[in-house]
C-alpha cells in the first residue's frame, strides 16, 4: 500500500507491505507529492502527482519500484490534474492558454505516450474508463 507521510517540510510516498508493517520511504523530493497509485496489473511502478516550486503546476511522474527511477510523464510546463491516476488519464492547462483543459491518456509503461481526447472533435481517440 502506498501512503503519504510528512516528516520534514513536504509529503512523500511511503510503501507499507502489510497491516501494521513498517513504512519504507520511496520518494525524497523537495516538493510535496499530492497523490500516488500503483500500476494496477503488476504493481511494478506507480504514478504520482507532484507540485513544482509551490506554484501548483502539478506534473505526473512514473516511479519504477525495482530501480527507484523516476520518469516525467507530462510536459513539465503545463498544469496537470487527475481525479484518480487510474486509469492513467489527466487534464492539462497551459499558462496563458484558453480555460479549457483537454484530456490526455498515458501509458505508465516506458516509453510514455500521450493521446488527446476532445469533446469538440468526434474523431479524437476516446479514453477508456
N, CA, C and O atoms as a printed pandas DataFrame, in Angstrom:
     atom_number atom_name residue_name chain_id  residue_number  x_coord  y_coord  z_coord
0              1         N          UNK        A               1    0.838   -1.146    0.000
1              2        CA          UNK        A               1    0.000    0.000    0.000
2              3         C          UNK        A               1    0.903    1.235    0.000
3              4         O          UNK        A               1    1.918    1.274    0.695
4              5         N          UNK        A               2    0.522    2.236   -0.784
5              6        CA          UNK        A               2    1.249    3.497   -0.784
6              7         C          UNK        A               2    0.541    4.471    0.143
7              8         O          UNK        A               2   -0.683    4.598    0.116
8              9         N          UNK        A               3    1.321    5.153    0.957
9             10        CA          UNK        A               3    0.763    6.178    1.843
10            11         C          UNK        A               3    1.595    7.437    1.702
11            12         O          UNK        A               3    2.757    7.387    1.298
12            13         N          UNK        A               4    0.997    8.555    2.035
13            14        CA          UNK        A               4    1.718    9.819    2.077
14            15         C          UNK        A               4    1.994   10.177    3.520
15            16         O          UNK        A               4    1.096   10.124    4.360
16            17         N          UNK        A               5    3.221   10.539    3.811
17            18        CA          UNK        A               5    3.606   10.910    5.169
18            19         C          UNK        A               5    4.504   12.130    5.109
19            20         O          UNK        A               5    5.343   12.263    4.218
20            21         N          UNK        A               6    4.314   13.007    6.064
21            22        CA          UNK        A               6    5.130   14.219    6.137
22            23         C          UNK        A               6    5.950   14.187    7.425
23            24         O          UNK        A               6    5.404   14.292    8.523
24            25         N          UNK        A               7    7.262   14.041    7.277
25            26        CA          UNK        A               7    8.155   14.080    8.424
26            27         C          UNK        A               7    8.978   15.354    8.449
27            28         O          UNK        A               7    9.395   15.802    9.517
28            29         N          UNK        A               8    9.215   15.933    7.306
29            30        CA          UNK        A               8   10.004   17.170    7.228
30            31         C          UNK        A               8    9.088   18.253    6.644
31            32         O          UNK        A               8    7.999   18.493    7.165
32            33         N          UNK        A               9    9.528   18.897    5.571
33            34        CA          UNK        A               9    8.782   20.009    5.010
34            35         C          UNK        A               9    7.673   19.604    4.052
35            36         O          UNK        A               9    6.735   20.375    3.850
36            37         N          UNK        A              10    7.749   18.417    3.455
37            38        CA          UNK        A              10    6.797   18.055    2.404
38            39         C          UNK        A              10    6.320   16.617    2.532
39            40         O          UNK        A              10    7.004   15.772    3.110
40            41         N          UNK        A              11    5.125   16.346    1.981
41            42        CA          UNK        A              11    4.591   14.982    1.932
42            43         C          UNK        A              11    5.398   14.157    0.940
43            44         O          UNK        A              11    5.763   14.640   -0.132
44            45         N          UNK        A              12    5.672   12.916    1.303
45            46        CA          UNK        A              12    6.403   11.998    0.446
46            47         C          UNK        A              12    5.684   10.660    0.414
47            48         O          UNK        A              12    4.831   10.393    1.260
48            49         N          UNK        A              13    6.022    9.812   -0.561
49            50        CA          UNK        A              13    5.398    8.498   -0.725
50            51         C          UNK        A              13    6.171    7.459    0.082
51            52         O          UNK        A              13    7.400    7.403    0.052
52            53         N          UNK        A              14    5.404    6.636    0.807
53            54        CA          UNK        A              14    5.963    5.531    1.577
54            55         C          UNK        A              14    5.234    4.255    1.184
55            56         O          UNK        A              14    4.059    4.293    0.818
56            57         N          UNK        A              15    5.925    3.135    1.260
57            58        CA          UNK        A              15    5.360    1.822    0.994
58            59         C          UNK        A              15    5.175    1.087    2.313
59            60         O          UNK        A              15    6.081    1.043    3.145
60            61         N          UNK        A              16    3.985    0.509    2.495
61            62        CA          UNK        A              16    3.704   -0.354    3.645
62            63         C          UNK        A              16    3.271   -1.693    3.067
63            64         O          UNK        A              16    2.271   -1.768    2.354
64            65         N          UNK        A              17    4.021   -2.753    3.371
65            66        CA          UNK        A              17    3.800   -4.052    2.728
66            67         C          UNK        A              17    2.742   -4.919    3.391
67            68         O          UNK        A              17    2.231   -5.844    2.761
68            69         N          UNK        A              18    2.395   -4.642    4.661
69            70        CA          UNK        A              18    1.404   -5.466    5.355
70            71         C          UNK        A              18    0.761   -4.638    6.464
71            72         O          UNK        A              18    1.332   -3.635    6.893
72            73         N          UNK        A              19   -0.419   -5.044    6.935
73            74        CA          UNK        A              19   -1.045   -4.317    8.041
74            75         C          UNK        A              19   -0.117   -4.275    9.254
75            76         O          UNK        A              19    0.414   -5.302    9.676
76            77         N          UNK        A              20    0.067   -3.103    9.796
77            78        CA          UNK        A              20    0.944   -2.940   10.948
78            79         C          UNK        A              20    2.421   -2.983   10.600
79            80         O          UNK        A              20    3.270   -2.892   11.487
80            81         N          UNK        A              21    2.741   -3.123    9.304
81            82        CA          UNK        A              21    4.134   -3.216    8.871
82            83         C          UNK        A              21    4.842   -1.872    8.894
83            84         O          UNK        A              21    4.212   -0.818    8.981
84            85         N          UNK        A              22    6.139   -1.930    8.815
85            86        CA          UNK        A              22    6.954   -0.716    8.789
86            87         C          UNK        A              22    6.774    0.001    7.456
87            88         O          UNK        A              22    6.526   -0.631    6.429
88            89         N          UNK        A              23    6.896    1.287    7.481
89            90        CA          UNK        A              23    6.823    2.080    6.250
90            91         C          UNK        A              23    8.226    2.241    5.696
91            92         O          UNK        A              23    9.200    2.343    6.441
92            93         N          UNK        A              24    8.309    2.261    4.365
93            94        CA          UNK        A              24    9.591    2.487    3.684
94            95         C          UNK        A              24    9.413    3.711    2.792
95            96         O          UNK        A              24    8.585    3.709    1.881
96            97         N          UNK        A              25   10.189    4.752    3.057
97            98        CA          UNK        A              25   10.068    5.968    2.251
98            99         C          UNK        A              25   10.658    5.726    0.867
99           100         O          UNK        A              25   11.790    5.260    0.737
100          101         N          UNK        A              26    9.866    6.051   -0.182
101          102        CA          UNK        A              26   10.303    5.838   -1.559
102          103         C          UNK        A              26   10.723    7.126   -2.246
103          104         O          UNK        A              26   11.650    7.111   -3.056
104          105         N          UNK        A              27   10.072    8.229   -1.948
105          106        CA          UNK        A              27   10.435    9.499   -2.585
106          107         C          UNK        A              27   11.098   10.418   -1.567
107          108         O          UNK        A              27   10.723   10.448   -0.394
108          109         N          UNK        A              28   12.086   11.161   -2.038
109          110        CA          UNK        A              28   12.828   12.124   -1.226
110          111         C          UNK        A              28   12.959   13.385   -2.074
111          112         O          UNK        A              28   14.049   13.715   -2.542
112          113         N          UNK        A              29   11.852   14.082   -2.267
113          114        CA          UNK        A              29   11.799   15.196   -3.207
114          115         C          UNK        A              29   11.640   16.525   -2.475
115          116         O          UNK        A              29   11.081   16.554   -1.378
116          117         N          UNK        A              30   12.115   17.620   -3.053
117          118        CA          UNK        A              30   11.988   18.915   -2.384
118          119         C          UNK        A              30   10.552   19.441   -2.382
119          120         O          UNK        A              30   10.206   20.265   -1.535
120          121         N          UNK        A              31    9.706   18.984   -3.314
121          122        CA          UNK        A              31    8.326   19.442   -3.401
122          123         C          UNK        A              31    7.385   18.337   -2.960
123          124         O          UNK        A              31    7.728   17.156   -3.021
124          125         N          UNK        A              32    6.193   18.725   -2.514
125          126        CA          UNK        A              32    5.250   17.735   -1.979
126          127         C          UNK        A              32    4.668   16.848   -3.069
127          128         O          UNK        A              32    4.442   17.273   -4.202
128          129         N          UNK        A              33    4.435   15.601   -2.682
129          130        CA          UNK        A              33    3.747   14.648   -3.546
130          131         C          UNK        A              33    2.277   14.700   -3.157
131          132         O          UNK        A              33    1.925   14.544   -1.988
132          133         N          UNK        A              34    1.421   14.921   -4.154
133          134        CA          UNK        A              34   -0.001   15.090   -3.890
134          135         C          UNK        A              34   -0.732   13.748   -3.814
135          136         O          UNK        A              34   -1.542   13.538   -2.911
136          137         N          UNK        A              35   -0.457   12.845   -4.747
137          138        CA          UNK        A              35   -1.144   11.552   -4.775
138          139         C          UNK        A              35   -0.259   10.531   -5.470
139          140         O          UNK        A              35    0.664   10.887   -6.204
140          141         N          UNK        A              36   -0.552    9.256   -5.231
141          142        CA          UNK        A              36    0.209    8.173   -5.869
142          143         C          UNK        A              36   -0.668    6.943   -5.966
143          144         O          UNK        A              36   -1.437    6.645   -5.052
144          145         N          UNK        A              37   -0.552    6.221   -7.089
145          146        CA          UNK        A              37   -1.293    4.976   -7.278
146          147         C          UNK        A              37   -0.431    3.980   -8.039
147          148         O          UNK        A              37    0.241    4.324   -9.012
148          149         N          UNK        A              38   -0.468    2.715   -7.563
149          150        CA          UNK        A              38    0.253    1.649   -8.248
150          151         C          UNK        A              38   -0.319    1.390   -9.628
151          152         O          UNK        A              38   -1.507    1.606   -9.867
152          153         N          UNK        A              39    0.523    0.929  -10.531
153          154        CA          UNK        A              39    0.077    0.397  -11.816
154          155         C          UNK        A              39   -0.757   -0.825  -11.450
155          156         O          UNK        A              39   -0.272   -1.695  -10.728
156          157         N          UNK        A              40   -2.014   -0.916  -11.933
157          158        CA          UNK        A              40   -2.944   -1.898  -11.392
158          159         C          UNK        A              40   -2.695   -3.366  -11.755
159          160         O          UNK        A              40   -3.240   -4.241  -11.083
160          161         N          UNK        A              41   -1.915   -3.671  -12.765
161          162        CA          UNK        A              41   -1.752   -5.069  -13.177
162          163         C          UNK        A              41   -0.588   -5.741  -12.463
163          164         O          UNK        A              41   -0.773   -6.776  -11.822
164          165         N          UNK        A              42    0.609   -5.171  -12.564
165          166        CA          UNK        A              42    1.792   -5.822  -11.982
166          167         C          UNK        A              42    2.285   -5.155  -10.702
167          168         O          UNK        A              42    2.950   -5.801   -9.892
168          169         N          UNK        A              43    1.976   -3.887  -10.505
169          170        CA          UNK        A              43    2.486   -3.165   -9.341
170          171         C          UNK        A              43    3.966   -2.868   -9.432
171          172         O          UNK        A              43    4.594   -2.526   -8.430
172          173         N          UNK        A              44    4.538   -2.994  -10.632
173          174        CA          UNK        A              44    5.972   -2.769  -10.816
174          175         C          UNK        A              44    6.337   -1.292  -10.794
175          176         O          UNK        A              44    7.511   -0.936  -10.688
176          177         N          UNK        A              45    5.329   -0.436  -10.894
177          178        CA          UNK        A              45    5.577    1.006  -10.868
178          179         C          UNK        A              45    4.350    1.693  -10.302
179          180         O          UNK        A              45    3.293    1.080  -10.151
180          181         N          UNK        A              46    4.499    2.966   -9.991
181          182        CA          UNK        A              46    3.339    3.766   -9.621
182          183         C          UNK        A              46    3.490    5.142  -10.235
183          184         O          UNK        A              46    4.591    5.586  -10.559
184          185         N          UNK        A              47    2.364    5.800  -10.385
185          186        CA          UNK        A              47    2.334    7.160  -10.912
186          187         C          UNK        A              47    2.039    8.081   -9.741
187          188         O          UNK        A              47    1.193    7.781   -8.898
188          189         N          UNK        A              48    2.746    9.209   -9.695
189          190        CA          UNK        A              48    2.452   10.176   -8.648
190          191         C          UNK        A              48    2.390   11.580   -9.234
191          192         O          UNK        A              48    2.985   11.875  -10.271
192          193         N          UNK        A              49    1.658   12.423   -8.541
193          194        CA          UNK        A              49    1.478   13.818   -8.921
194          195         C          UNK        A              49    2.289   14.664   -7.951
195          196         O          UNK        A              49    2.190   14.498   -6.735
196          197         N          UNK        A              50    3.096   15.578   -8.502
197          198        CA          UNK        A              50    3.975   16.389   -7.655
198          199         C          UNK        A              50    3.937   17.841   -8.115
199          200         O          UNK        A              50    3.961   18.132   -9.311
200          201         N          UNK        A              51    3.879   18.734   -7.151
201          202        CA          UNK        A              51    3.957   20.165   -7.391
202          203         C          UNK        A              51    5.398   20.521   -7.757
203          204         O          UNK        A              51    6.335   19.792   -7.431
204          205         N          UNK        A              52    5.555   21.651   -8.439
205          206        CA          UNK        A              52    6.895   22.152   -8.745
206          207         C          UNK        A              52    7.031   23.554   -8.175
207          208         O          UNK        A              52    6.350   24.477   -8.620
208          209         N          UNK        A              53    7.904   23.715   -7.196
209          210        CA          UNK        A              53    8.203   25.033   -6.648
210          211         C          UNK        A              53    7.070   25.730   -5.928
211          212         O          UNK        A              53    7.118   26.947   -5.749
212          213         N          UNK        A              54    6.043   24.992   -5.505
213          214        CA          UNK        A              54    4.935   25.599   -4.779
214          215         C          UNK        A              54    3.943   26.352   -5.653
215          216         O          UNK        A              54    3.021   26.983   -5.134
216          217         N          UNK        A              55    4.115   26.298   -6.971
217          218        CA          UNK        A              55    3.246   27.041   -7.875
218          219         C          UNK        A              55    1.993   26.296   -8.295
219          220         O          UNK        A              55    1.214   26.809   -9.098
220          221         N          UNK        A              56    1.783   25.090   -7.765
221          222        CA          UNK        A              56    0.636   24.242   -8.087
222          223         C          UNK        A              56    0.537   23.898   -9.569
223          224         O          UNK        A              56   -0.565   23.707  -10.083
224          225         N          UNK        A              57    1.674   23.817  -10.267
225          226        CA          UNK        A              57    1.729   23.344  -11.660
226          227         C          UNK        A              57    2.141   21.872  -11.599
227          228         O          UNK        A              57    3.276   21.505  -11.903
228          229         N          UNK        A              58    1.170   21.043  -11.193
229          230        CA          UNK        A              58    1.429   19.632  -10.933
230          231         C          UNK        A              58    1.851   18.888  -12.187
231          232         O          UNK        A              58    1.351   19.138  -13.284
232          233         N          UNK        A              59    2.781   17.971  -11.993
233          234        CA          UNK        A              59    3.267   17.099  -13.058
234          235         C          UNK        A              59    3.058   15.661  -12.618
235          236         O          UNK        A              59    3.019   15.364  -11.423
236          237         N          UNK        A              60    2.923   14.770  -13.592
237          238        CA          UNK        A              60    2.780   13.344  -13.298
238          239         C          UNK        A              60    4.094   12.639  -13.599
239          240         O          UNK        A              60    4.735   12.896  -14.618
240          241         N          UNK        A              61    4.481   11.757  -12.707
241          242        CA          UNK        A              61    5.737   11.025  -12.808
242          243         C          UNK        A              61    5.468    9.539  -12.630
243          244         O          UNK        A              61    4.492    9.140  -11.994
244          245         N          UNK        A              62    6.346    8.730  -13.199
245          246        CA          UNK        A              62    6.325    7.274  -13.023
246          247         C          UNK        A              62    7.512    6.892  -12.149
247          248         O          UNK        A              62    8.637    7.321  -12.405
248          249         N          UNK        A              63    7.268    6.093  -11.127
249          250        CA          UNK        A              63    8.313    5.605  -10.233
250          251         C          UNK        A              63    8.456    4.107  -10.465
251          252         O          UNK        A              63    7.494    3.362  -10.283
252          253         N          UNK        A              64    9.637    3.657  -10.863
253          254        CA          UNK        A              64    9.919    2.240  -11.065
254          255         C          UNK        A              64   10.337    1.655   -9.718
255          256         O          UNK        A              64   11.375    2.030   -9.174
256          257         N          UNK        A              65    9.535    0.740   -9.182
257          258        CA          UNK        A              65    9.781    0.192   -7.848
258          259         C          UNK        A              65   11.096   -0.583   -7.789
259          260         O          UNK        A              65   11.794   -0.517   -6.777
260          261         N          UNK        A              66   11.446   -1.304   -8.830
261          262        CA          UNK        A              66   12.672   -2.118   -8.829
262          263         C          UNK        A              66   13.936   -1.266   -8.816
263          264         O          UNK        A              66   14.910   -1.612   -8.147
264          265         N          UNK        A              67   13.929   -0.150   -9.554
265          266        CA          UNK        A              67   15.158    0.640   -9.697
266          267         C          UNK        A              67   15.136    1.972   -8.943
267          268         O          UNK        A              67   16.188    2.552   -8.674
268          269         N          UNK        A              68   13.940    2.455   -8.605
269          270        CA          UNK        A              68   13.821    3.774   -7.986
270          271         C          UNK        A              68   13.884    4.905   -9.000
271          272         O          UNK        A              68   13.885    6.076   -8.621
272          273         N          UNK        A              69   13.938    4.568  -10.292
273          274        CA          UNK        A              69   13.979    5.605  -11.335
274          275         C          UNK        A              69   12.652    6.335  -11.409
275          276         O          UNK        A              69   11.586    5.727  -11.316
276          277         N          UNK        A              70   12.732    7.655  -11.580
277          278        CA          UNK        A              70   11.552    8.498  -11.716
278          279         C          UNK        A              70   11.571    9.108  -13.106
279          280         O          UNK        A              70   12.573    9.688  -13.523
280          281         N          UNK        A              71   10.436    8.972  -13.838
281          282        CA          UNK        A              71   10.309    9.471  -15.204
282          283         C          UNK        A              71    9.160   10.463  -15.276
283          284         O          UNK        A              71    8.052   10.162  -14.832
284          285         N          UNK        A              72    9.411   11.628  -15.824
285          286        CA          UNK        A              72    8.366   12.622  -16.042
286          287         C          UNK        A              72    7.453   12.139  -17.159
287          288         O          UNK        A              72    7.929   11.819  -18.248
288          289         N          UNK        A              73    6.134   12.079  -16.904
289          290        CA          UNK        A              73    5.175   11.636  -17.907
290          291         C          UNK        A              73    4.521   12.808  -18.644
291          292         O          UNK        A              73    4.110   12.664  -19.795
292          293         N          UNK        A              74    4.426   13.948  -17.997
293          294        CA          UNK        A              74    3.786   15.114  -18.605
294          295         C          UNK        A              74    4.857   16.038  -19.165
295          296         O          UNK        A              74    6.040   15.703  -19.114
296          297         N          UNK        A              75    4.474   17.183  -19.692
297          298        CA          UNK        A              75    5.432   18.030  -20.415
298          299         C          UNK        A              75    6.323   18.893  -19.530
299          300         O          UNK        A              75    7.256   19.513  -20.042
300          301         N          UNK        A              76    6.077   18.959  -18.233
301          302        CA          UNK        A              76    6.926   19.741  -17.339
302          303         C          UNK        A              76    6.621   21.227  -17.344
303          304         O          UNK        A              76    7.253   21.979  -16.602
304          305         N          UNK        A              77    5.679   21.669  -18.151
305          306        CA          UNK        A              77    5.363   23.095  -18.281
306          307         C          UNK        A              77    3.915   23.411  -17.931
307          308         O          UNK        A              77    3.625   24.463  -17.362
308          309         N          UNK        A              78    3.006   22.498  -18.272
309          310        CA          UNK        A              78    1.575   22.733  -18.099
310          311         C          UNK        A              78    1.116   22.272  -16.729
311          312         O          UNK        A              78    1.780   21.470  -16.072
312          313         N          UNK        A              79   -0.044   22.795  -16.301
313          314        CA          UNK        A              79   -0.655   22.311  -15.068
314          315         C          UNK        A              79   -1.466   21.076  -15.415
315          316         O          UNK        A              79   -2.263   21.089  -16.353
316          317         N          UNK        A              80   -1.260   20.021  -14.662
317          318        CA          UNK        A              80   -1.932   18.756  -14.913
318          319         C          UNK        A              80   -2.701   18.359  -13.668
319          320         O          UNK        A              80   -2.248   18.591  -12.547
320          321         N          UNK        A              81   -3.854   17.766  -13.864
321          322        CA          UNK        A              81   -4.634   17.294  -12.723
322          323         C          UNK        A              81   -5.230   15.947  -13.063
323          324         O          UNK        A              81   -5.474   15.630  -14.227
324          325         N          UNK        A              82   -5.459   15.160  -12.027
325          326        CA          UNK        A              82   -6.072   13.848  -12.211
326          327         C          UNK        A              82   -6.923   13.568  -10.985
327          328         O          UNK        A              82   -6.417   13.576   -9.863
328          329         N          UNK        A              83   -8.224   13.319  -11.190
329          330        CA          UNK        A              83   -9.074   12.967  -10.045
330          331         C          UNK        A              83   -8.627   11.630   -9.479
331          332         O          UNK        A              83   -8.601   11.432   -8.264
332          333         N          UNK        A              84   -8.285   10.740  -10.351
333          334        CA          UNK        A              84   -7.694    9.468   -9.967
334          335         C          UNK        A              84   -6.640    9.183  -11.020
335          336         O          UNK        A              84   -6.860    9.457  -12.200
336          337         N          UNK        A              85   -5.544    8.660  -10.634
337          338        CA          UNK        A              85   -4.490    8.380  -11.598
338          339         C          UNK        A              85   -4.817    7.102  -12.368
339          340         O          UNK        A              85   -4.182    6.824  -13.385
340          341         N          UNK        A              86   -5.779    6.333  -11.913
341          342        CA          UNK        A              86   -6.191    5.114  -12.602
342          343         C          UNK        A              86   -7.551    5.320  -13.214
343          344         O          UNK        A              86   -8.442    5.646  -12.430
344          345         N          UNK        A              87   -7.854    5.184  -14.474
345          346        CA          UNK        A              87   -6.855    4.906  -15.481
346          347         C          UNK        A              87   -5.925    6.098  -15.642
347          348         O          UNK        A              87   -6.247    7.204  -15.209
348          349         N          UNK        A              88   -4.796    5.879  -16.251
349          350        CA          UNK        A              88   -3.796    6.933  -16.373
350          351         C          UNK        A              88   -4.281    8.006  -17.343
351          352         O          UNK        A              88   -3.863    8.052  -18.500
352          353         N          UNK        A              89   -5.164    8.862  -16.854
353          354        CA          UNK        A              89   -5.675    9.964  -17.656
354          355         C          UNK        A              89   -5.625   11.224  -16.817
355          356         O          UNK        A              89   -5.713   11.166  -15.590
356          357         N          UNK        A              90   -5.486   12.344  -17.466
357          358        CA          UNK        A              90   -5.359   13.596  -16.748
358          359         C          UNK        A              90   -5.763   14.733  -17.675
359          360         O          UNK        A              90   -5.871   14.554  -18.888
360          361         N          UNK        A              91   -5.986   15.901  -17.087
361          362        CA          UNK        A              91   -6.284   17.081  -17.893
362          363         C          UNK        A              91   -5.129   18.052  -17.747
363          364         O          UNK        A              91   -4.365   17.993  -16.783
364          365         N          UNK        A              92   -5.013   18.945  -18.715
365          366        CA          UNK        A              92   -3.857   19.834  -18.767
366          367         C          UNK        A              92   -4.294   21.250  -19.113
367          368         O          UNK        A              92   -5.179   21.451  -19.945
368          369         N          UNK        A              93   -3.666   22.228  -18.470
369          370        CA          UNK        A              93   -3.874   23.630  -18.790
370          371         C          UNK        A              93   -2.506   24.281  -18.916
371          372         O          UNK        A              93   -1.654   24.119  -18.042
372          373         N          UNK        A              94   -2.295   25.020  -20.003
373          374        CA          UNK        A              94   -1.018   25.694  -20.202
374          375         C          UNK        A              94   -1.128   27.143  -19.744
375          376         O          UNK        A              94   -2.204   27.733  -19.843
376          377         N          UNK        A              95   -0.043   27.730  -19.247
377          378        CA          UNK        A              95   -0.080   29.134  -18.851
378          379         C          UNK        A              95   -0.528   29.999  -20.027
379          380         O          UNK        A              95   -0.102   29.790  -21.163
380          381         N          UNK        A              96   -1.391   30.970  -19.740
381          382        CA          UNK        A              96   -1.872   31.939  -20.735
382          383         C          UNK        A              96   -2.640   31.269  -21.875
383          384         O          UNK        A              96   -2.728   31.831  -22.966
384          385         N          UNK        A              97   -3.188   30.094  -21.643
385          386        CA          UNK        A              97   -3.965   29.435  -22.682
386          387         C          UNK        A              97   -5.447   29.598  -22.380
387          388         O          UNK        A              97   -5.819   30.217  -21.383
388          389         N          UNK        A              98   -6.280   29.051  -23.229
389          390        CA          UNK        A              98   -7.710   29.126  -23.005
390          391         C          UNK        A              98   -8.053   28.370  -21.732
391          392         O          UNK        A              98   -7.266   27.535  -21.285
392          393         N          UNK        A              99   -9.217   28.644  -21.134
393          394        CA          UNK        A              99   -9.565   27.982  -19.875
394          395         C          UNK        A              99   -9.905   26.506  -20.030
395          396         O          UNK        A              99  -10.108   25.816  -19.031
396          397         N          UNK        A             100   -9.970   26.002  -21.270
397          398        CA          UNK        A             100  -10.291   24.587  -21.443
398          399         C          UNK        A             100   -9.119   23.728  -21.002
399          400         O          UNK        A             100   -7.963   24.145  -21.072
400          401         N          UNK        A             101   -9.430   22.536  -20.551
401          402        CA          UNK        A             101   -8.401   21.596  -20.125
402          403         C          UNK        A             101   -8.618   20.290  -20.870
403          404         O          UNK        A             101   -9.399   19.457  -20.411
404          405         N          UNK        A             102   -7.949   20.078  -22.016
405          406        CA          UNK        A             102   -8.141   18.838  -22.757
406          407         C          UNK        A             102   -7.698   17.629  -21.942
407          408         O          UNK        A             102   -6.827   17.732  -21.078
408          409         N          UNK        A             103   -8.302   16.493  -22.226
409          410        CA          UNK        A             103   -7.970   15.260  -21.515
410          411         C          UNK        A             103   -6.901   14.505  -22.282
411          412         O          UNK        A             103   -6.873   14.533  -23.512
412          413         N          UNK        A             104   -6.024   13.832  -21.554
413          414        CA          UNK        A             104   -4.945   13.041  -22.126
414          415         C          UNK        A             104   -4.948   11.667  -21.495
415          416         O          UNK        A             104   -5.473   11.475  -20.398
416          417         N          UNK        A             105   -4.359   10.714  -22.193
417          418        CA          UNK        A             105   -4.143    9.390  -21.629
418          419         C          UNK        A             105   -2.697    9.022  -21.852
419          420         O          UNK        A             105   -2.129    9.336  -22.898
420          421         N          UNK        A             106   -2.090    8.358  -20.877
421          422        CA          UNK        A             106   -0.689    7.974  -20.998
422          423         C          UNK        A             106   -0.493    6.576  -20.456
423          424         O          UNK        A             106   -1.100    6.192  -19.457
424          425         N          UNK        A             107    0.349    5.830  -21.115
425          426        CA          UNK        A             107    0.747    4.533  -20.597
426          427         C          UNK        A             107    1.851    4.771  -19.585
427          428         O          UNK        A             107    2.749    5.576  -19.833
428          429         N          UNK        A             108    1.803    4.090  -18.451
429          430        CA          UNK        A             108    2.885    4.289  -17.487
430          431         C          UNK        A             108    4.012    3.298  -17.704
431          432         O          UNK        A             108    5.025    3.347  -17.008
432          433         N          UNK        A             109    3.845    2.399  -18.664
433          434        CA          UNK        A             109    4.946    1.515  -19.032
434          435         C          UNK        A             109    5.849    2.294  -19.984
435          436         O          UNK        A             109    5.344    2.894  -20.933
436          437         N          UNK        A             110    7.154    2.309  -19.770
437          438        CA          UNK        A             110    8.009    3.096  -20.651
438          439         C          UNK        A             110    8.008    2.531  -22.056
439          440         O          UNK        A             110    7.876    1.315  -22.188
440          441         N          UNK        A             111    8.143    3.299  -23.099
441          442        CA          UNK        A             111    8.120    4.761  -23.062
442          443         C          UNK        A             111    6.692    5.278  -22.971
443          444         O          UNK        A             111    5.759    4.629  -23.443
444          445         N          UNK        A             112    6.525    6.446  -22.363
445          446        CA          UNK        A             112    5.199    7.024  -22.206
446          447         C          UNK        A             112    4.735    7.658  -23.511
447          448         O          UNK        A             112    5.518    8.279  -24.230
448          449         N          UNK        A             113    3.462    7.493  -23.800
449          450        CA          UNK        A             113    2.882    8.132  -24.975
450          451         C          UNK        A             113    1.620    8.851  -24.570
451          452         O          UNK        A             113    0.888    8.375  -23.703
452          453         N          UNK        A             114    1.354    9.972  -25.171
453          454        CA          UNK        A             114    0.161   10.755  -24.881
454          455         C          UNK        A             114   -0.822   10.659  -26.021
455          456         O          UNK        A             114   -0.440   10.689  -27.191
456          457         N          UNK        A             115   -2.086   10.544  -25.678
457          458        CA          UNK        A             115   -3.168   10.660  -26.645
458          459         C          UNK        A             115   -4.088   11.741  -26.103
459          460         O          UNK        A             115   -4.261   11.852  -24.889
460          461         N          UNK        A             116   -4.668   12.523  -26.964
461          462        CA          UNK        A             116   -5.577   13.563  -26.506
462          463         C          UNK        A             116   -6.995   13.226  -26.911
463          464         O          UNK        A             116   -7.224   12.596  -27.944
464          465         N          UNK        A             117   -7.932   13.641  -26.110
465          466        CA          UNK        A             117   -9.341   13.470  -26.404
466          467         C          UNK        A             117  -10.012   14.805  -26.205
467          468         O          UNK        A             117   -9.756   15.481  -25.209
468          469         N          UNK        A             118  -10.857   15.200  -27.120
469          470        CA          UNK        A             118  -11.524   16.487  -27.029
470          471         C          UNK        A             118  -12.995   16.326  -27.331
471          472         O          UNK        A             118  -13.366   15.641  -28.285
472          473         N          UNK        A             119  -13.841   16.953  -26.525
473          474        CA          UNK        A             119  -15.283   16.892  -26.770
474          475         C          UNK        A             119  -15.639   17.603  -28.066
475          476         O          UNK        A             119  -16.687   17.324  -28.648
476          477         N          UNK        A             120  -14.793   18.513  -28.532
477          478        CA          UNK        A             120  -15.051   19.264  -29.755
478          479         C          UNK        A             120  -14.769   18.440  -30.999
479          480         O          UNK        A             120  -15.261   18.769  -32.079
480          481         N          UNK        A             121  -13.996   17.389  -30.869
481          482        CA          UNK        A             121  -13.583   16.624  -32.038
482          483         C          UNK        A             121  -14.084   15.187  -31.941
483          484         O          UNK        A             121  -13.531   14.398  -31.175
484          485         N          UNK        A             122  -15.127   14.827  -32.705
485          486        CA          UNK        A             122  -15.633   13.459  -32.610
486          487         C          UNK        A             122  -14.646   12.410  -33.102
487          488         O          UNK        A             122  -14.799   11.231  -32.781
488          489         N          UNK        A             123  -13.637   12.808  -33.872
489          490        CA          UNK        A             123  -12.672   11.836  -34.375
490          491         C          UNK        A             123  -11.506   11.614  -33.416
491          492         O          UNK        A             123  -10.664   10.749  -33.653
492          493         N          UNK        A             124  -11.454   12.397  -32.328
493          494        CA          UNK        A             124  -10.351   12.233  -31.373
494          495         C          UNK        A             124  -10.477   10.904  -30.648
495          496         O          UNK        A             124  -11.594   10.452  -30.400
496          497         N          UNK        A             125   -9.351   10.257  -30.295
497          498        CA          UNK        A             125   -9.419    8.979  -29.585
498          499         C          UNK        A             125  -10.123    9.156  -28.244
499          500         O          UNK        A             125   -9.978   10.192  -27.596
500          501         N          UNK        A             126  -10.866    8.171  -27.839
501          502        CA          UNK        A             126  -11.576    8.234  -26.566
502          503         C          UNK        A             126  -10.746    7.529  -25.490
503          504         O          UNK        A             126  -10.058    6.543  -25.753
504          505         N          UNK        A             127  -10.834    8.064  -24.283
505          506        CA          UNK        A             127  -10.141    7.433  -23.158
506          507         C          UNK        A             127  -11.054    6.360  -22.588
507          508         O          UNK        A             127  -12.255    6.581  -22.428
508          509         N          UNK        A             128  -10.495    5.212  -22.284
509          510        CA          UNK        A             128  -11.274    4.127  -21.717
510          511         C          UNK        A             128  -11.346    4.279  -20.205
511          512         O          UNK        A             128  -10.363    4.685  -19.586
512          513         N          UNK        A             129  -12.510    3.958  -19.583
513          514        CA          UNK        A             129  -12.606    4.020  -18.114
514          515         C          UNK        A             129  -11.836    2.894  -17.459
515          516         O          UNK        A             129  -11.811    2.796  -16.232
